[in-house]
């Protein structure tokens, strides 16, 4: 990353690397507290971070490492402390425990996410989205996306993987209309789509759950309910007014459908936990009644209980035919 780059222009993972680097240059560092330092990093970046952490501990620096990635804690940790609902639950030497022990103490039960078996003949399913030669030029030459092709079937959950900077997020941005400079073809149910703006893409049945829920997924000053209905407001318009009754009913249905734990939908969005905030962003997308849901790192920075619930939501909607 060029040193004169504005941090706001960087991806979340790159911002996280800057944040880590900033704390490592202190001369009098004795205790380093790392809160979810790897939530946006890929495996190669995690390896670099762990190497740095080992060098720091060899120099006598102590590290408190908070993470929802349980396998990392066993790899890097010497001792493990479990908290639940703000209270101390358990403590053990890392060498004496395993991941099921951590999960059981964290959530109070053997909660985990197993792969859901789906017996579907994909050759019989309709192709809802075709992307051909998707290309996104990079400033100064080269490509952010270099002639990418893929197909998506009705009800399919298609995974896209890659290291930081590989172009995962850029694929979604092109499809949603955030990158008008892209070239290539996008076909929706066999018909070519001219992508000009985000609003048209929402109307066509696309919804995006962005990687950074705080910056791109939520409006911090609005309530939980208002955040949920934000993308689908024009569905509740009567004349020049919003039909509050209809809007409220749809918000309540969405909260119930994806099990958002909330006492009152009029509370501020920041009153929710990270996992429930993520569900609000997903609910906001689903309320637009999409045919294709683009999920960018949907389990980032949430605990194993919330991850299980998010994966259940994804599976549940795929079973209903959402791609």
VEXDREN-2710 file (C-alpha; in Angstrom, 1 decimal):
% VEXDREN-2710
k/r/px/py/pz
1/UNK/0.0/0.0/0.0
2/UNK/1.5/3.4/-1.0
3/UNK/2.1/5.5/2.2
4/UNK/0.3/8.5/0.8
5/UNK/-3.0/6.6/0.2
6/UNK/-6.0/8.0/2.1
7/UNK/-7.1/5.4/4.6
8/UNK/-10.8/5.9/3.8
9/UNK/-10.1/4.6/0.3
10/UNK/-8.7/1.3/1.5
11/UNK/-10.6/-2.0/2.0
12/UNK/-11.6/-3.0/5.5
13/UNK/-8.8/-5.6/5.6
14/UNK/-6.2/-3.1/4.6
15/UNK/-7.4/-0.6/7.2
16/UNK/-7.1/-3.4/9.8
17/UNK/-3.4/-3.9/8.8
18/UNK/-2.8/-0.1/9.2
19/UNK/-4.4/-0.2/12.6
20/UNK/-2.2/-3.1/13.7
21/UNK/1.0/-1.4/12.3
22/UNK/0.1/1.8/14.1
23/UNK/0.2/0.0/17.5
24/UNK/3.5/-1.8/16.8
25/UNK/5.7/1.3/16.5
26/UNK/5.4/2.3/20.2
27/UNK/8.8/2.1/21.9
28/UNK/7.4/1.5/25.4
29/UNK/4.9/-1.2/24.4
30/UNK/4.3/-3.6/27.3
31/UNK/0.7/-4.9/26.8
32/UNK/-1.0/-5.1/23.4
33/UNK/-4.8/-5.6/23.4
34/UNK/-6.0/-7.0/20.0
35/UNK/-9.8/-7.0/19.4
36/UNK/-10.7/-9.1/16.4
37/UNK/-7.4/-8.3/14.5
38/UNK/-8.0/-10.9/11.8
39/UNK/-11.7/-10.5/11.1
40/UNK/-11.0/-9.0/7.6
41/UNK/-7.6/-10.6/6.9
42/UNK/-7.0/-13.6/4.6
43/UNK/-4.9/-16.6/5.6
44/UNK/-1.6/-15.2/4.3
45/UNK/-2.0/-11.9/6.2
46/UNK/-3.0/-13.9/9.4
47/UNK/0.3/-15.8/9.1
48/UNK/2.3/-12.5/8.9
49/UNK/0.4/-11.2/12.0
50/UNK/1.0/-14.4/14.0
51/UNK/4.7/-14.2/13.2
52/UNK/4.8/-10.6/14.5
53/UNK/2.9/-11.6/17.6
54/UNK/5.4/-14.4/18.3
55/UNK/8.3/-11.9/17.9
56/UNK/6.6/-9.5/20.4
57/UNK/6.0/-12.2/23.0
58/UNK/9.7/-13.2/22.7
59/UNK/10.6/-9.6/23.5
60/UNK/8.5/-9.8/26.7
61/UNK/5.4/-8.0/25.5
62/UNK/2.1/-9.5/26.7
63/UNK/-0.8/-9.8/24.3
64/UNK/-4.6/-10.0/25.1
65/UNK/-6.1/-11.5/22.0
66/UNK/-9.9/-11.3/21.5
67/UNK/-11.3/-13.4/18.6
68/UNK/-14.3/-15.2/17.3
69/UNK/-12.1/-17.4/15.2
70/UNK/-11.7/-20.2/17.7
71/UNK/-9.0/-22.2/15.9
72/UNK/-6.7/-19.1/15.9
73/UNK/-7.0/-18.8/19.7
74/UNK/-5.7/-22.4/20.2
75/UNK/-2.9/-21.8/17.7
76/UNK/-1.6/-18.5/19.1
77/UNK/-2.8/-18.5/22.8
78/UNK/-1.1/-19.8/26.0
79/UNK/-4.2/-19.3/28.2
80/UNK/-7.8/-19.0/27.3
81/UNK/-10.6/-17.1/29.2
82/UNK/-14.2/-17.3/28.2
83/UNK/-16.8/-14.5/28.8
84/UNK/-20.5/-14.8/28.3
85/UNK/-23.0/-11.9/28.8
86/UNK/-20.2/-9.8/30.4
87/UNK/-19.3/-12.5/33.0
88/UNK/-16.3/-14.7/33.5
89/UNK/-17.3/-18.3/32.6
90/UNK/-14.1/-20.4/32.4
91/UNK/-10.3/-20.3/32.2
92/UNK/-7.8/-23.0/31.0
93/UNK/-4.4/-23.7/29.5
94/UNK/-4.7/-23.7/25.7
95/UNK/-2.9/-27.0/25.6
96/UNK/-5.6/-28.7/27.8
97/UNK/-8.7/-27.8/25.7
98/UNK/-10.2/-28.0/22.3
99/UNK/-12.7/-26.0/20.2
100/UNK/-15.9/-27.9/21.4
101/UNK/-14.9/-27.0/25.0
102/UNK/-14.6/-23.3/24.0
103/UNK/-18.0/-23.4/22.1
104/UNK/-19.8/-25.1/24.9
105/UNK/-18.6/-22.5/27.4
106/UNK/-19.2/-19.5/25.1
107/UNK/-22.8/-20.3/24.1
108/UNK/-23.8/-22.7/26.9
109/UNK/-24.5/-25.6/24.5
110/UNK/-22.8/-27.5/21.7
111/UNK/-23.7/-25.0/19.1
112/UNK/-21.9/-25.2/15.8
113/UNK/-22.5/-24.9/12.1
114/UNK/-22.5/-28.1/10.0
115/UNK/-22.7/-28.1/6.2
116/UNK/-26.3/-28.5/5.2
117/UNK/-26.8/-31.4/2.8
118/UNK/-28.8/-30.4/-0.3
119/UNK/-29.9/-33.1/-2.7
120/UNK/-30.5/-31.0/-5.8
121/UNK/-29.8/-31.8/-9.4
122/UNK/-28.2/-28.5/-10.4
123/UNK/-28.3/-29.4/-14.2
124/UNK/-32.1/-29.2/-13.9
125/UNK/-32.1/-25.8/-12.3
126/UNK/-32.6/-22.5/-14.1
127/UNK/-29.6/-20.2/-14.5
128/UNK/-30.6/-16.9/-13.1
129/UNK/-27.4/-15.0/-13.5
130/UNK/-24.6/-15.2/-16.1
131/UNK/-21.5/-13.0/-15.8
132/UNK/-19.2/-13.0/-18.9
133/UNK/-15.8/-11.3/-19.3
134/UNK/-16.4/-9.0/-16.3
135/UNK/-13.4/-6.7/-16.5
136/UNK/-12.5/-3.7/-14.2
137/UNK/-9.4/-1.7/-15.1
138/UNK/-7.1/-0.5/-12.4
139/UNK/-5.7/3.1/-12.2
140/UNK/-2.3/3.1/-13.6
141/UNK/-2.8/0.0/-15.7
142/UNK/-3.7/-3.6/-15.2
143/UNK/-7.0/-5.1/-13.9
144/UNK/-8.8/-5.3/-10.6
145/UNK/-11.0/-7.9/-12.4
146/UNK/-9.5/-9.7/-15.4
147/UNK/-12.3/-11.2/-17.6
148/UNK/-14.2/-13.0/-14.9
149/UNK/-16.9/-15.6/-15.8
150/UNK/-19.4/-17.4/-13.6
151/UNK/-23.0/-18.7/-13.5
152/UNK/-25.5/-18.8/-10.7
153/UNK/-28.5/-21.2/-10.5
154/UNK/-31.9/-20.6/-8.8
155/UNK/-31.6/-21.4/-5.1
156/UNK/-27.8/-22.0/-5.3
157/UNK/-25.3/-20.7/-2.7
158/UNK/-22.2/-19.9/-4.7
159/UNK/-19.0/-19.2/-2.8
160/UNK/-16.4/-16.7/-4.0
161/UNK/-12.9/-16.9/-2.4
162/UNK/-9.7/-14.9/-2.7
163/UNK/-6.9/-13.1/-0.8
164/UNK/-7.1/-9.4/0.1
165/UNK/-7.1/-7.4/-3.2
166/UNK/-8.2/-10.5/-5.3
167/UNK/-11.3/-8.7/-6.5
168/UNK/-14.1/-10.4/-4.5
169/UNK/-15.8/-7.2/-3.4
170/UNK/-15.3/-5.5/-6.8
171/UNK/-17.3/-8.3/-8.5
172/UNK/-20.3/-7.4/-6.3
173/UNK/-19.8/-3.6/-6.8
174/UNK/-19.8/-4.1/-10.6
175/UNK/-23.1/-6.1/-10.5
176/UNK/-24.8/-3.6/-8.1
177/UNK/-23.9/-0.6/-10.3
178/UNK/-21.2/0.9/-8.0
179/UNK/-18.5/0.5/-10.7
180/UNK/-19.9/2.0/-13.9
181/UNK/-16.5/1.8/-15.6
182/UNK/-16.6/-2.0/-15.8
183/UNK/-17.0/-3.9/-19.1
184/UNK/-18.4/-7.3/-19.9
185/UNK/-21.9/-8.8/-19.9
186/UNK/-24.3/-9.5/-17.1
187/UNK/-27.4/-11.6/-18.1
188/UNK/-30.4/-11.9/-15.8
189/UNK/-32.5/-15.0/-16.7
190/UNK/-30.9/-14.9/-20.2
191/UNK/-31.5/-11.3/-20.9
192/UNK/-28.6/-8.8/-21.0
193/UNK/-28.7/-6.1/-18.3
194/UNK/-27.5/-2.6/-18.8
195/UNK/-26.1/-1.6/-15.4
196/UNK/-26.4/2.1/-14.9
197/UNK/-27.3/2.7/-11.2
198/UNK/-28.0/1.0/-7.9
199/UNK/-31.7/1.8/-7.7
200/UNK/-32.3/0.0/-11.0
201/UNK/-30.4/-3.1/-9.8
202/UNK/-32.5/-3.2/-6.6
203/UNK/-35.7/-3.0/-8.8
204/UNK/-34.3/-5.9/-10.9
205/UNK/-34.0/-8.1/-7.8
206/UNK/-30.4/-7.6/-6.6
207/UNK/-29.5/-6.9/-3.0
208/UNK/-26.0/-6.4/-1.4
209/UNK/-24.9/-7.0/2.1
210/UNK/-21.6/-5.1/2.2
211/UNK/-18.4/-6.2/4.0
212/UNK/-18.3/-3.2/6.3
213/UNK/-21.7/-3.1/8.0
214/UNK/-20.9/0.0/10.1
215/UNK/-19.7/2.2/7.2
216/UNK/-21.7/0.8/4.2
217/UNK/-24.6/-1.2/5.7
218/UNK/-26.1/0.9/8.4
219/UNK/-27.1/4.5/9.2
220/UNK/-25.9/5.0/12.8
221/UNK/-28.3/7.8/13.7
222/UNK/-31.4/5.9/12.6
223/UNK/-33.4/3.3/14.6
224/UNK/-33.4/-0.4/14.0
225/UNK/-36.7/-0.4/12.2
226/UNK/-35.7/2.6/9.9
227/UNK/-32.5/0.8/9.0
228/UNK/-34.4/-2.4/8.0
229/UNK/-36.9/-0.5/5.7
230/UNK/-34.3/1.9/4.2
231/UNK/-33.8/0.1/0.9
232/UNK/-37.5/-0.7/0.3
233/UNK/-39.1/2.6/1.3
234/UNK/-40.6/3.2/-2.2
235/UNK/-42.8/0.1/-1.6
236/UNK/-44.6/1.9/1.2
237/UNK/-45.1/5.3/-0.5
238/UNK/-48.7/6.6/-1.0
239/UNK/-48.7/9.9/-2.9
240/UNK/-45.9/11.9/-1.2
241/UNK/-46.1/10.1/2.1
242/UNK/-44.8/6.9/3.6
243/UNK/-47.5/4.5/4.7
244/UNK/-46.3/4.0/8.3
245/UNK/-48.6/1.1/9.1
246/UNK/-47.5/-1.0/6.1
247/UNK/-43.8/-0.1/6.7
248/UNK/-44.2/-1.1/10.4
249/UNK/-45.9/-4.4/9.5
250/UNK/-43.2/-5.4/7.1
251/UNK/-40.4/-4.5/9.5
252/UNK/-42.1/-6.6/12.2
253/UNK/-42.4/-9.6/9.8
254/UNK/-38.7/-9.3/8.9
255/UNK/-37.6/-9.1/12.5
256/UNK/-39.6/-12.2/13.3
257/UNK/-38.5/-14.1/10.1
258/UNK/-34.7/-13.8/10.7
259/UNK/-34.9/-13.7/14.6
260/UNK/-33.4/-10.3/15.3
261/UNK/-33.2/-10.1/19.1
262/UNK/-34.7/-6.7/19.8
263/UNK/-37.0/-5.4/22.5
264/UNK/-38.2/-2.4/20.5
265/UNK/-37.6/-1.6/16.8
266/UNK/-37.5/2.1/17.6
267/UNK/-34.3/1.7/19.6
268/UNK/-31.0/3.1/18.1
269/UNK/-29.2/0.6/15.8
270/UNK/-26.1/0.8/18.0
271/UNK/-28.0/-0.7/20.9
272/UNK/-27.8/-4.1/19.1
273/UNK/-24.9/-6.6/19.2
274/UNK/-22.7/-7.1/16.2
275/UNK/-24.5/-10.3/15.2
276/UNK/-28.0/-8.6/15.4
277/UNK/-26.7/-5.6/13.5
278/UNK/-25.5/-7.9/10.7
279/UNK/-29.0/-9.5/10.7
280/UNK/-30.5/-6.0/10.3
281/UNK/-28.3/-5.4/7.2
282/UNK/-29.4/-8.8/5.8
283/UNK/-33.0/-8.1/6.6
284/UNK/-32.8/-4.7/4.9
285/UNK/-31.7/-6.5/1.7
286/UNK/-34.3/-9.3/2.0
287/UNK/-37.1/-6.7/2.4
288/UNK/-36.5/-5.5/-1.1
289/UNK/-37.7/-9.0/-2.2
290/UNK/-34.5/-9.8/-4.1
291/UNK/-34.0/-12.8/-6.5
292/UNK/-30.2/-12.6/-6.0
293/UNK/-28.5/-11.7/-2.7
294/UNK/-24.9/-10.7/-2.7
295/UNK/-23.3/-11.4/0.6
296/UNK/-19.8/-9.9/1.2
297/UNK/-18.2/-11.6/4.3
298/UNK/-21.6/-12.0/6.0
299/UNK/-20.1/-13.6/9.1
300/UNK/-17.3/-11.0/9.7
301/UNK/-16.8/-10.0/13.3
302/UNK/-19.6/-11.9/14.9
303/UNK/-19.5/-14.8/17.4
304/UNK/-20.1/-18.4/16.7
305/UNK/-23.7/-18.3/17.9
306/UNK/-24.6/-15.4/15.6
307/UNK/-22.6/-17.1/12.7
308/UNK/-24.7/-20.2/13.1
309/UNK/-27.9/-18.1/12.9
310/UNK/-26.6/-16.1/9.8
311/UNK/-25.8/-19.3/8.0
312/UNK/-29.2/-20.7/8.9
313/UNK/-30.8/-17.6/7.4
314/UNK/-28.8/-18.0/4.2
315/UNK/-29.8/-21.7/4.0
316/UNK/-33.4/-21.0/4.8
317/UNK/-33.7/-18.4/1.9
318/UNK/-31.8/-20.6/-0.5
319/UNK/-34.4/-23.3/0.2
320/UNK/-37.1/-20.8/-0.8
321/UNK/-35.4/-20.3/-4.1
322/UNK/-33.3/-17.2/-3.4
323/UNK/-29.9/-17.3/-5.2
END
